[in-house]
Amino acid sequence: MPGSSGTTPTQVHDVMEPAMIDVPARTGAAAPVVPPEPTARLVIQRGLCCGPSALVPEDLYAVVERGMARRERHRVELAPGSHVSTNTYFGRVHATYWQRWTDVTDVEVSMRANGSGRIRVLASDTNKVWRIVAAHDVADAQDSTVRLSAPIDRFLDGGGLWLEFTTETGELAVSDVRWTVPAPSAVRPASVVICTYNRVEDCLNTLQALADDPEPLATVDLIYVVDQGSDPVESRPRFADVAARLGGRLRYVRQPNLGGAGGFTRGLFEVAGAGGEPVDVVFMDDDVLLEPEILIRLTAFANRTTHPMIVGGQMLNLLHPGHLHISAEYADPERLLVGLPMPDALKEAYLLGLDERQLPTVQDRRVDTEYNGWWSCLIPTEIIAAIGYPLPLFFQWDDVEFGYRARAHGFPTVALPGAGVWHADFGWKDWDEWHRYFNIRNGLITAALHTGFSVKRIGRRVGQLLAQYLVGMQYGLSATLLQAVEDFLDGPEILDDGSAAAAARIRTIRASYPETVMHPIAEIDDDFRDLRVVRAANPPGKERLTWLKRAVYHATGRSVHRTGMVPAGDAHWWHVSNFERAVVTDMSEQGIRIRTRDRALALELTKRGTRVLRRLATEGPAVAERYRAAAPRLTSRANWARLYGLAEPPAPRATEP
């Protein structure tokens, strides 16, 4: 997604090959929607028994509590004496969110049953205490339809609904499970926007997953692929095949790299510019393992909310697919921190494990979020009309800033449990990377727009980070931090090019600092006896005193260790600062970085840091006011049209039937 892609001209392709799946192609976002019959039902989620790939655990969908069972995507077969539960991340209907944010008062679950057994609907409350709300016994059923209903009336603070299948002496097969609610008078159109940058195979895999599952695909009018890379997705033979399968739905856009903000906003720009009735736009990262079911769950929830709101999907870790990244979060812009867990939220939770009461790890208590990441997130166009488009931040904090701006205008965000995709683990990404510049600079911009901008609090945080980076021999990261603050202080004009120049410049700056480069371990020619692994001790009880001691050692040329290897998980500033030269494992575990003490460079960066902190204290409040004044212009449709090189908003384009 991020990076520099040169000067690729903006291009929009309407891909109109005949569809190869039996899904009716709709027209554009402004297409009229025929009101359903009064008895129509809206599918809010399917009862799936395993994932879209063998790479994800089946127990995220349905758990065999006793006996034996065969789990397929849309079917489960129980042997005699078996028990299967869907009290799982993907198996539950998270009723508490439906009661809080929608006007739905009951839900119905239908399925086809063959054989003999018992089917129950169970519910939980805030404290995970379960109860049975509906039950049905089937005896020698042959493709029988079973329908059970449950009220959504006792879940305001927490709780969910799920299914339980049991057998005694017979076998039972259940398939085609659908949870439904009364349909709204008109189902809103939805479009998907996939932003991609040189992740061709990942992007094609996501498109393939959409094409392979007709039911979620039927919820979508248009699919925008905004390609900002130098390796075009359309250059692969596989693209032609998936484009033909998606038919008139697919829109392929080529444009210069404007980061995730520019890529996702392009989709909003196209859809919102079509005019007509309100539309839901679903952002989707290119490098996810897609669970297509998320489209059904996000769009159905958005169709029944009492007011327009951002409906976010949750992130599960790609390398560790049984782990949930976070269930609800907030940010502290003045401390440059994102991804902070809300009280009672799950954080890096192992969803296949049990809690201290030996109960499943699920989010029973409703936890409201303050923003949602754009790995998968639904935004109604009414919000764009009310608050404007995202800021041209390139990436990092663009989703956070937009979420807080929406909150300020009365539009909440929900992070919907059970609506998730697998995304690259954040914990396996090294902090010392070029894009940290955007994390810092954009955090300051967000603080300027959405906080009182306390220069004392912000300055203390910047100073703390700089001090830790310097004693940890991260000189390139120190320069990255200072460049980010300096550029912020230059004012909102730094965003006039969509931050493309800043993305290129920070890479050039960092290239002059050797410790920012990751090396394969095979390149290290040290004597193995000098690369003894040195683990960290316990964290210091008094960090300030520890830092002062390390700073004195650096200034006087003393060290506890001349050299050694430091595992990634031990690379804290207070440990690495004990070395004269540290070979540190990159967080990706794919190589190492070599940090070497340089007193002259540390002194130079300290002096620069002093000047920057002085500027922040004196100029910061006025600069913050400039960002606030410039925000309407920066988030306007006209500004994005200028960045995209479009003379005027594009006219609506119809797709072929």
C-alpha positions as CSV (number, residue, x, y, z in Angstrom):
1,M,0.0,0.0,0.0
2,P,2.6,2.6,0.9
3,G,5.7,3.4,-1.1
4,S,6.7,5.5,-4.1
5,S,5.3,4.6,-7.5
6,G,6.6,7.3,-9.8
7,T,4.4,9.1,-12.1
8,T,1.8,6.6,-13.2
9,P,-1.1,8.5,-14.8
10,T,-4.5,8.1,-13.3
11,Q,-6.5,5.6,-15.2
12,V,-9.9,4.1,-14.6
13,H,-10.9,0.8,-16.4
14,D,-14.5,-0.5,-16.5
15,V,-14.0,-4.3,-16.6
16,M,-17.1,-5.6,-18.4
17,E,-16.4,-9.2,-19.2
18,P,-19.4,-11.5,-18.8
19,A,-19.8,-12.8,-15.3
20,M,-19.3,-16.6,-14.9
21,I,-21.3,-17.0,-11.7
22,D,-25.1,-16.8,-11.3
23,V,-25.1,-13.4,-9.5
24,P,-27.2,-10.6,-11.0
25,A,-25.0,-7.6,-11.9
26,R,-26.4,-4.4,-10.4
27,T,-25.9,-1.0,-11.7
28,G,-23.9,1.7,-10.0
29,A,-24.1,3.0,-6.5
30,A,-27.1,5.2,-7.3
31,A,-29.2,2.3,-8.6
32,P,-32.8,2.2,-7.3
33,V,-33.5,-0.6,-4.8
34,V,-36.8,-2.4,-4.9
35,P,-38.4,-2.6,-1.5
36,P,-38.7,-6.1,-0.2
37,E,-42.0,-7.8,0.6
38,P,-43.2,-7.3,4.2
39,T,-42.2,-10.8,5.0
40,A,-38.7,-10.5,3.6
41,R,-35.8,-11.4,5.7
42,L,-32.3,-10.0,5.8
43,V,-29.5,-12.5,6.2
44,I,-27.2,-11.1,8.9
45,Q,-24.8,-14.0,9.0
46,R,-24.4,-17.6,7.9
47,G,-23.7,-20.5,10.1
48,L,-20.3,-21.6,8.9
49,C,-18.5,-24.6,10.3
50,C,-15.0,-24.0,9.0
51,G,-13.1,-21.1,7.4
52,P,-12.4,-20.1,3.8
53,S,-8.9,-21.7,3.9
54,A,-7.3,-24.7,5.6
55,L,-4.8,-22.2,7.1
56,V,-7.3,-21.1,9.7
57,P,-8.6,-23.3,12.6
58,E,-12.1,-24.8,12.3
59,D,-12.6,-24.1,16.0
60,L,-13.0,-20.4,15.3
61,Y,-16.4,-21.5,13.7
62,A,-17.7,-24.6,15.4
63,V,-16.2,-26.7,18.2
64,V,-16.6,-30.5,18.7
65,E,-17.2,-30.6,22.4
66,R,-17.8,-34.4,22.5
67,G,-17.7,-37.3,20.1
68,M,-16.9,-36.9,16.4
69,A,-18.1,-34.6,13.7
70,R,-17.2,-33.6,10.2
71,R,-17.1,-29.9,9.7
72,E,-17.5,-28.4,6.2
73,R,-17.9,-24.8,5.1
74,H,-21.8,-24.9,5.1
75,R,-22.4,-28.2,6.8
76,V,-21.7,-30.3,9.9
77,E,-22.3,-34.0,10.3
78,L,-22.4,-35.4,13.9
79,A,-21.7,-39.0,14.7
80,P,-23.8,-40.7,17.5
81,G,-23.1,-39.4,21.0
82,S,-21.7,-36.1,19.8
83,H,-22.0,-32.4,20.7
84,V,-21.1,-29.4,18.5
85,S,-21.2,-25.8,19.7
86,T,-21.0,-22.6,17.7
87,N,-20.1,-20.5,20.8
88,T,-17.1,-19.2,18.9
89,Y,-15.8,-16.1,17.4
90,F,-17.4,-16.6,14.0
91,G,-20.3,-18.8,15.2
92,R,-22.0,-16.4,17.6
93,V,-24.5,-13.7,16.8
94,H,-23.3,-10.9,19.0
95,A,-26.7,-9.9,20.1
96,T,-25.5,-7.1,22.5
97,Y,-24.3,-5.0,19.5
98,W,-27.6,-5.6,17.7
99,Q,-29.7,-4.4,20.7
100,R,-27.5,-1.4,21.3
101,W,-27.1,0.0,17.8
102,T,-30.1,-1.3,15.7
103,D,-33.9,-1.5,16.1
104,V,-34.0,-5.2,15.6
105,T,-36.0,-7.0,18.3
106,D,-35.8,-10.6,17.3
107,V,-33.7,-13.0,15.2
108,E,-34.6,-16.2,13.4
109,V,-32.2,-19.0,12.5
110,S,-33.1,-21.5,9.8
111,M,-31.3,-24.6,8.6
112,R,-31.8,-27.9,6.8
113,A,-31.6,-31.1,8.9
114,N,-31.1,-34.7,8.1
115,G,-31.1,-37.5,10.7
116,S,-31.9,-37.4,14.4
117,G,-30.7,-35.1,17.2
118,R,-31.4,-32.0,19.1
119,I,-30.9,-28.4,18.0
120,R,-30.8,-25.6,20.5
121,V,-30.4,-21.8,20.5
122,L,-28.4,-20.7,23.5
123,A,-27.8,-17.2,24.9
124,S,-25.4,-15.6,27.3
125,D,-25.3,-12.5,29.4
126,T,-22.7,-10.0,30.3
127,N,-21.0,-12.5,32.7
128,K,-21.0,-15.5,30.2
129,V,-23.9,-17.2,32.1
130,W,-25.7,-19.3,29.4
131,R,-29.4,-20.1,29.0
132,I,-31.5,-22.0,26.5
133,V,-33.9,-19.8,24.5
134,A,-35.2,-22.3,21.9
135,A,-35.0,-26.0,21.1
136,H,-36.1,-28.5,18.5
137,D,-35.8,-32.2,18.3
138,V,-35.5,-33.9,14.9
139,A,-36.2,-37.6,14.3
140,D,-35.3,-39.3,11.1
141,A,-35.5,-36.0,9.3
142,Q,-34.9,-35.9,5.5
143,D,-33.9,-32.5,4.3
144,S,-36.3,-30.9,6.7
145,T,-36.3,-27.1,7.3
146,V,-35.9,-26.1,11.0
147,R,-36.6,-22.6,12.1
148,L,-36.0,-21.2,15.6
149,S,-36.4,-17.7,16.9
150,A,-35.0,-15.7,19.7
151,P,-35.8,-12.2,21.1
152,I,-33.0,-9.6,21.2
153,D,-34.2,-8.1,24.4
154,R,-31.8,-8.9,27.3
155,F,-28.4,-8.1,25.9
156,L,-27.9,-4.4,26.4
157,D,-24.7,-4.7,28.4
158,G,-23.5,-8.0,26.8
159,G,-24.2,-11.4,25.6
160,G,-24.7,-13.4,22.4
161,L,-26.6,-16.2,20.7
162,W,-25.3,-19.5,19.3
163,L,-26.3,-23.0,18.2
164,E,-25.8,-26.3,19.9
165,F,-26.2,-29.6,18.1
166,T,-26.3,-32.9,20.0
167,T,-26.9,-36.6,19.1
168,E,-27.5,-39.7,21.2
169,T,-27.9,-42.9,19.2
170,G,-28.5,-41.4,15.8
171,E,-26.5,-39.3,13.3
172,L,-27.4,-35.7,12.5
173,A,-26.4,-33.4,9.6
174,V,-27.2,-29.7,9.5
175,S,-26.5,-27.4,6.6
176,D,-27.3,-24.0,5.1
177,V,-27.7,-22.2,8.5
178,R,-28.9,-18.6,8.1
179,W,-29.5,-16.1,10.8
180,T,-32.0,-13.5,9.6
181,V,-33.9,-10.4,10.8
182,P,-36.7,-8.4,9.3
183,A,-35.4,-6.6,6.2
184,P,-35.5,-2.8,6.0
185,S,-37.8,-1.1,3.6
186,A,-34.9,-0.7,1.2
187,V,-31.5,-2.5,1.2
188,R,-28.7,0.0,0.8
189,P,-26.2,-0.6,-2.1
190,A,-22.6,-1.3,-1.1
191,S,-19.3,-1.1,-2.8
192,V,-15.9,-2.5,-1.9
193,V,-12.7,-0.6,-2.2
194,I,-9.4,-2.5,-2.2
195,C,-6.2,-0.3,-2.0
196,T,-3.1,-2.1,-3.3
197,Y,0.6,-1.4,-3.8
198,N,2.9,-4.0,-5.3
199,R,1.1,-6.9,-3.6
200,V,-0.2,-8.4,-6.7
201,E,-0.8,-12.0,-5.6
202,D,-2.3,-10.9,-2.3
203,C,-4.7,-8.6,-4.1
204,L,-5.6,-11.3,-6.6
205,N,-6.3,-13.8,-3.8
206,T,-8.7,-11.3,-2.2
207,L,-10.5,-10.8,-5.5
208,Q,-10.6,-14.6,-6.0
209,A,-12.1,-15.1,-2.6
210,L,-14.9,-12.6,-3.5
211,A,-15.5,-14.3,-6.8
212,D,-15.6,-17.8,-5.2
213,D,-18.4,-17.0,-2.7
214,P,-21.6,-15.8,-4.5
215,E,-23.7,-15.0,-1.5
216,P,-21.4,-12.3,0.0
217,L,-20.7,-11.1,-3.5
218,A,-24.4,-10.5,-4.0
219,T,-24.3,-7.8,-1.4
220,V,-21.9,-5.8,-3.5
221,D,-22.7,-3.4,-6.4
222,L,-19.2,-2.4,-7.4
223,I,-15.6,-3.5,-6.5
224,Y,-12.9,-0.8,-6.9
225,V,-9.3,-1.9,-7.1
226,V,-7.1,1.2,-6.7
227,D,-3.7,0.1,-7.8
228,Q,-0.9,2.5,-6.8
229,G,2.1,0.2,-7.5
230,S,4.8,-0.1,-10.1
231,D,3.9,-3.8,-10.6
232,P,0.3,-3.6,-11.9
233,V,-2.3,-6.2,-10.8
234,E,-3.7,-6.1,-14.3
235,S,-0.4,-7.3,-15.8
236,R,-1.0,-10.9,-14.5
237,P,-2.9,-13.4,-16.7
238,R,-4.8,-14.4,-13.5
239,F,-6.4,-10.9,-13.4
240,A,-8.2,-11.5,-16.6
241,D,-9.9,-14.6,-15.3
242,V,-11.0,-13.1,-12.0
243,A,-12.1,-9.9,-13.8
244,A,-14.3,-12.0,-16.0
245,R,-15.9,-13.7,-13.0
246,L,-16.6,-10.5,-11.3
247,G,-18.0,-9.0,-14.5
248,G,-19.5,-5.6,-14.6
249,R,-18.9,-5.1,-10.8
250,L,-15.2,-4.6,-11.2
251,R,-13.6,-1.1,-11.5
252,Y,-9.8,-1.0,-11.9
253,V,-8.1,2.3,-11.1
254,R,-4.4,3.1,-11.7
255,Q,-3.0,6.2,-10.0
256,P,0.3,7.5,-8.5
257,N,1.0,6.3,-5.0
258,L,-0.8,8.4,-2.4
259,G,-0.7,5.8,0.3
260,G,-3.6,4.1,2.0
261,A,-5.4,7.4,2.5
262,G,-5.2,8.3,-1.2
263,G,-6.1,4.8,-2.3
264,F,-9.1,4.3,-0.1
265,T,-10.3,7.8,-0.6
266,R,-10.3,7.3,-4.3
267,G,-13.0,4.7,-3.9
268,L,-15.0,7.0,-1.7
269,F,-14.5,9.7,-4.3
270,E,-15.8,7.6,-7.1
271,V,-18.8,6.1,-5.2
272,A,-19.9,9.3,-3.5
273,G,-19.5,11.3,-6.7
274,A,-22.1,9.1,-8.4
275,G,-24.9,10.9,-6.6
276,G,-28.3,9.3,-5.8
277,E,-29.2,7.5,-2.7
278,P,-26.8,6.9,0.2
279,V,-24.3,4.1,-0.3
280,D,-22.1,2.0,2.0
281,V,-18.4,1.7,1.1
282,V,-16.4,-1.2,2.5
283,F,-12.6,-0.6,2.7
284,M,-10.5,-3.8,2.3
285,D,-6.7,-4.1,2.6
286,D,-5.0,-6.0,-0.2
287,D,-2.9,-8.2,2.1
288,V,-5.6,-9.9,4.1
289,L,-6.7,-13.5,4.2
290,L,-10.3,-12.6,3.4
291,E,-13.3,-14.1,5.1
292,P,-16.0,-13.2,2.5
293,E,-18.6,-13.6,5.2
294,I,-17.5,-10.2,6.5
295,L,-19.4,-8.5,3.7
296,I,-22.7,-10.1,4.8
297,R,-22.2,-9.1,8.4
298,L,-21.0,-5.5,7.9
299,T,-23.6,-4.6,5.3
300,A,-26.5,-6.3,7.1
301,F,-25.6,-4.5,10.4
302,A,-25.3,-1.2,8.6
303,N,-28.7,-1.8,7.0
304,R,-30.4,-2.0,10.4
305,T,-28.6,0.7,12.5
306,T,-30.9,3.4,13.7
307,H,-28.5,6.1,12.5
308,P,-25.5,6.1,10.0
309,M,-22.4,4.9,11.7
310,I,-19.0,3.4,10.8
311,V,-19.1,-0.4,11.1
312,G,-15.7,-1.8,11.5
313,G,-14.5,-5.4,11.0
314,Q,-12.0,-6.8,13.4
315,M,-8.4,-8.0,12.8
316,L,-7.2,-11.5,13.5
317,N,-3.4,-12.2,13.2
318,L,-2.4,-13.8,9.9
319,L,0.6,-15.6,11.3
320,H,-1.3,-16.7,14.4
321,P,-4.9,-17.1,13.1
322,G,-6.4,-18.1,16.4
323,H,-5.5,-14.7,17.9
324,L,-7.6,-11.5,17.8
325,H,-5.6,-8.3,17.6
326,I,-8.0,-6.1,19.6
327,S,-11.7,-6.0,20.0
328,A,-12.1,-2.2,20.7
329,E,-9.6,0.5,20.9
330,Y,-8.8,4.2,21.4
331,A,-5.9,6.5,20.7
332,D,-4.0,9.1,22.8
333,P,-2.8,11.5,20.1
334,E,-0.8,13.7,22.5
335,R,1.2,10.7,23.5
336,L,1.4,9.5,19.9
337,L,-0.2,6.2,20.9
338,V,-2.8,4.1,18.9
339,G,-4.2,0.7,19.5
340,L,-4.9,1.2,23.2
341,P,-7.5,-1.3,24.4
342,M,-10.8,0.0,25.7
343,P,-11.7,-1.2,29.2
344,D,-12.8,-4.9,29.1
345,A,-11.7,-5.3,25.5
346,L,-9.8,-8.3,24.3
347,K,-6.2,-7.6,23.4
348,E,-4.1,-10.2,21.6
349,A,-6.6,-12.8,22.8
350,Y,-6.2,-16.5,22.0
351,L,-9.7,-17.2,20.8
352,L,-9.3,-21.0,20.9
353,G,-8.5,-21.0,24.6
354,L,-10.5,-20.8,27.8
355,D,-10.6,-18.1,30.4
356,E,-10.0,-18.5,34.1
357,R,-13.5,-19.9,34.5
358,Q,-12.9,-22.5,31.8
359,L,-15.3,-20.7,29.5
360,P,-14.7,-19.8,25.8
361,T,-12.7,-16.7,25.1
362,V,-15.4,-14.5,23.5
363,Q,-16.4,-10.8,23.8
364,D,-19.6,-11.2,25.8
365,R,-19.5,-7.7,27.4
366,R,-20.3,-5.0,24.9
367,V,-17.3,-2.7,24.5
368,D,-17.6,0.4,22.4
369,T,-14.7,1.4,20.2
370,E,-13.6,4.9,19.3
371,Y,-12.3,4.1,15.8
372,N,-11.6,1.1,13.6
373,G,-8.7,0.2,11.4
374,W,-9.1,0.2,7.7
375,W,-8.1,-3.4,7.2
376,S,-11.9,-3.8,6.7
377,C,-14.3,-1.0,7.5
378,L,-17.7,0.2,6.3
379,I,-18.4,3.9,5.9
380,P,-21.8,5.2,4.8
381,T,-21.6,8.1,2.3
382,E,-23.8,10.2,4.6
383,I,-20.8,10.6,6.8
384,I,-18.7,11.9,3.9
385,A,-21.4,14.5,3.1
386,A,-21.4,15.6,6.7
387,I,-17.7,15.7,7.6
388,G,-15.7,15.5,4.4
389,Y,-13.2,13.0,3.0
390,P,-10.2,11.6,4.9
391,L,-7.1,13.7,5.3
392,P,-4.3,13.2,2.8
393,L,-2.0,11.7,5.4
394,F,-0.5,9.0,3.1
395,F,-1.0,6.4,5.8
396,Q,-0.9,5.8,9.6
397,W,-3.5,7.7,11.6
398,D,-5.7,8.3,8.6
399,D,-8.3,5.9,9.9
400,V,-7.9,7.2,13.5
401,E,-8.3,10.8,12.5
402,F,-11.4,10.1,10.4
403,G,-13.0,8.0,13.2
404,Y,-12.5,10.8,15.7
405,R,-13.8,13.4,13.3
406,A,-16.9,11.3,12.7
407,R,-17.4,11.0,16.5
408,A,-17.1,14.8,16.9
409,H,-20.0,15.1,14.4
410,G,-22.2,12.5,16.1
411,F,-21.3,9.4,14.1
412,P,-20.1,6.5,16.3
413,T,-18.0,3.5,15.3
414,V,-18.6,-0.1,16.2
415,A,-16.0,-2.8,15.9
416,L,-18.3,-5.7,15.2
417,P,-17.3,-9.0,16.8
418,G,-17.6,-12.0,14.4
419,A,-16.8,-9.8,11.4
420,G,-13.1,-10.3,10.9
421,V,-10.2,-10.8,8.4
422,W,-6.7,-12.1,8.9
423,H,-4.1,-9.4,8.6
424,A,-0.3,-9.4,9.0
425,D,0.6,-9.4,12.7
426,F,1.5,-6.0,14.0
427,G,3.8,-7.6,16.6
428,W,6.0,-9.0,13.9
429,K,6.7,-5.6,12.3
430,D,9.8,-3.7,13.5
431,W,9.2,-0.3,15.0
432,D,12.3,1.1,13.3
433,E,11.0,1.5,9.8
434,W,10.6,4.4,7.4
435,H,6.8,4.6,7.9
436,R,7.4,5.5,11.6
437,Y,7.8,9.0,10.3
438,F,4.1,9.0,9.4
439,N,3.1,7.4,12.7
440,I,4.7,10.4,14.5
441,R,3.9,13.2,12.1
442,N,0.3,12.2,11.6
443,G,-0.2,11.6,15.3
444,L,0.8,15.2,15.9
445,I,-1.6,16.3,13.2
446,T,-4.4,14.3,14.8
447,A,-3.5,15.8,18.2
448,A,-3.8,19.3,16.6
449,L,-7.2,18.6,15.2
450,H,-8.8,16.6,18.1
451,T,-7.2,17.6,21.4
452,G,-6.3,20.7,23.3
453,F,-2.7,20.2,21.9
454,S,-0.8,20.5,25.2
455,V,2.7,21.3,24.1
456,K,3.9,20.4,27.6
457,R,2.5,16.9,27.3
458,I,3.5,16.4,23.7
459,G,7.0,17.8,24.2
460,R,7.5,15.5,27.2
461,R,6.5,12.5,25.0
462,V,8.8,13.5,22.1
463,G,11.7,14.1,24.5
464,Q,11.1,10.8,26.2
465,L,11.2,8.9,22.8
466,L,14.2,10.8,21.6
467,A,16.1,10.0,24.8
468,Q,15.3,6.3,24.6
469,Y,16.2,6.0,21.0
470,L,19.5,7.7,21.5
471,V,20.7,5.5,24.3
472,G,19.4,2.5,22.4
473,M,21.7,3.4,19.5
474,Q,18.8,4.0,17.2
475,Y,20.1,7.1,15.5
476,G,18.1,6.7,12.3
477,L,14.9,6.4,14.3
478,S,15.9,9.5,16.3
479,A,16.3,11.4,13.0
480,T,13.0,10.0,11.8
481,L,11.3,11.3,14.9
482,L,12.9,14.8,14.6
483,Q,12.1,15.0,10.9
484,A,8.5,14.2,11.6
485,V,8.2,16.9,14.3
486,E,9.9,19.5,12.1
487,D,7.7,18.7,9.1
488,F,4.6,19.0,11.3
489,L,5.8,22.4,12.5
490,D,6.1,23.5,8.8
491,G,2.3,23.5,8.8
492,P,-0.6,22.0,6.8
493,E,1.1,22.8,3.4
494,I,3.1,19.7,3.8
495,L,0.0,17.7,2.9
496,D,-0.6,19.6,-0.4
497,D,1.0,16.8,-2.4
498,G,-0.7,14.0,-0.5
499,S,2.7,13.4,1.3
500,A,4.2,11.6,-1.7
501,A,7.4,13.7,-1.4
502,A,7.7,13.1,2.3
503,A,7.5,9.3,1.7
504,A,10.5,9.5,-0.6
505,R,12.5,11.9,1.5
506,I,12.3,10.0,4.7
507,R,13.7,6.9,3.0
508,T,16.6,8.9,1.7
509,I,17.3,10.3,5.2
510,R,17.2,7.0,6.9
511,A,19.5,5.3,4.3
512,S,22.4,7.2,5.8
513,Y,22.0,5.4,9.2
514,P,23.4,1.8,9.0
515,E,21.3,0.4,11.9
516,T,18.1,1.0,10.0
517,V,19.0,-1.7,7.5
518,M,18.1,-5.4,8.1
519,H,20.8,-7.9,7.1
520,P,20.5,-11.7,6.7
521,I,22.2,-13.5,9.5
522,A,24.5,-15.2,7.0
523,E,26.1,-11.9,6.2
524,I,27.5,-11.5,9.7
525,D,31.2,-12.6,9.8
526,D,31.7,-12.1,13.6
527,D,33.3,-14.8,15.6
528,F,30.4,-16.8,17.0
529,R,31.9,-16.4,20.5
530,D,31.2,-12.6,20.2
531,L,27.6,-13.3,19.3
532,R,26.5,-14.8,22.6
533,V,22.8,-14.1,23.2
534,V,22.3,-11.7,26.2
535,R,18.8,-11.7,27.5
536,A,17.3,-8.7,29.3
537,A,16.9,-8.5,33.0
538,N,13.7,-7.3,34.6
539,P,12.4,-3.8,33.6
540,P,14.0,-1.0,35.7
541,G,12.1,0.1,38.7
542,K,13.0,3.8,38.2
543,E,13.3,4.4,34.4
544,R,14.6,8.0,34.8
545,L,17.5,7.0,37.0
546,T,18.3,4.0,34.7
547,W,18.4,6.3,31.7
548,L,20.7,8.8,33.4
549,K,23.1,6.0,34.3
550,R,23.1,4.7,30.7
551,A,23.6,8.2,29.4
552,V,26.6,8.7,31.6
553,Y,28.1,5.4,30.4
554,H,27.6,6.5,26.8
555,A,29.2,9.9,27.4
556,T,32.2,8.4,29.2
557,G,32.7,5.4,26.8
558,R,31.8,2.7,29.3
559,S,29.6,-0.3,28.6
560,V,28.5,-3.5,30.4
561,H,28.9,-5.6,27.2
562,R,31.3,-4.9,24.3
563,T,29.1,-6.8,21.9
564,G,26.5,-9.6,21.8
565,M,23.2,-10.7,20.3
566,V,19.9,-9.4,21.6
567,P,16.6,-11.2,20.8
568,A,13.8,-9.0,19.3
569,G,11.7,-9.4,22.4
570,D,14.5,-8.2,24.6
571,A,15.5,-5.1,22.6
572,H,14.3,-2.6,25.1
573,W,16.3,0.7,25.3
574,W,17.3,-0.1,28.9
575,H,18.9,-3.4,27.8
576,V,20.4,-2.5,24.4
577,S,22.0,0.6,26.0
578,N,24.3,-1.8,28.0
579,F,26.2,-2.6,24.8
580,E,28.9,-0.9,22.7
581,R,27.7,-2.9,19.7
582,A,24.5,-4.9,19.7
583,V,23.3,-7.3,17.0
584,V,19.5,-7.1,17.4
585,T,17.0,-9.5,15.8
586,D,14.5,-7.7,13.6
587,M,10.9,-8.1,14.9
588,S,10.1,-10.0,11.7
589,E,12.7,-12.7,12.8
590,Q,14.0,-12.6,9.2
591,G,17.3,-10.9,9.9
592,I,19.3,-8.7,12.2
593,R,20.2,-5.0,12.7
594,I,23.5,-3.9,14.0
595,R,23.5,-1.0,16.4
596,T,26.9,0.6,17.2
597,R,27.5,3.4,19.7
598,D,28.4,6.8,18.1
599,R,28.9,9.5,20.7
600,A,29.4,12.3,18.1
601,L,26.2,11.4,16.3
602,A,24.3,11.1,19.5
603,L,25.5,14.6,20.5
604,E,24.5,16.1,17.1
605,L,21.0,14.6,17.3
606,T,20.7,15.8,20.9
607,K,21.4,19.3,19.9
608,R,19.0,19.1,17.0
609,G,16.4,17.6,19.4
610,T,16.8,20.5,21.8
611,R,16.1,23.0,19.0
612,V,13.0,21.0,17.8
613,L,11.6,20.8,21.3
614,R,12.0,24.5,21.7
615,R,10.2,25.1,18.4
616,L,7.4,22.8,19.4
617,A,6.9,24.7,22.7
618,T,6.9,28.1,21.1
619,E,5.3,27.5,17.6
620,G,3.1,24.4,18.4
621,P,-0.2,26.2,19.4
622,A,-0.2,28.5,16.4
623,V,0.7,25.6,14.1
624,A,-2.2,23.6,15.5
625,E,-4.6,26.4,14.8
626,R,-3.3,26.5,11.2
627,Y,-4.1,22.8,10.8
628,R,-7.6,23.3,12.2
629,A,-8.2,26.2,9.7
630,A,-6.9,24.1,6.8
631,A,-8.8,20.9,7.6
632,P,-12.0,21.8,5.6
633,R,-9.8,22.5,2.5
634,L,-7.7,19.4,2.9
635,T,-10.7,17.1,3.4
636,S,-12.7,18.6,0.5
637,R,-13.7,16.8,-2.7
638,A,-12.0,19.6,-4.7
639,N,-8.6,18.9,-2.9
640,W,-8.8,15.2,-3.7
641,A,-9.8,15.9,-7.3
642,R,-6.7,18.0,-7.6
643,L,-4.5,15.3,-6.1
644,Y,-6.0,12.8,-8.5
645,G,-5.4,15.1,-11.4
646,L,-9.1,15.2,-12.2
647,A,-10.5,18.4,-13.6
648,E,-14.0,17.7,-12.4
649,P,-15.9,15.0,-10.5
650,P,-16.3,11.9,-12.7
651,A,-19.7,11.3,-14.2
652,P,-21.6,8.2,-13.1
653,R,-20.8,5.2,-15.2
654,A,-23.3,2.4,-15.8
655,T,-22.3,-1.2,-15.9
656,E,-23.4,-3.7,-18.4
657,P,-26.2,-6.1,-17.4
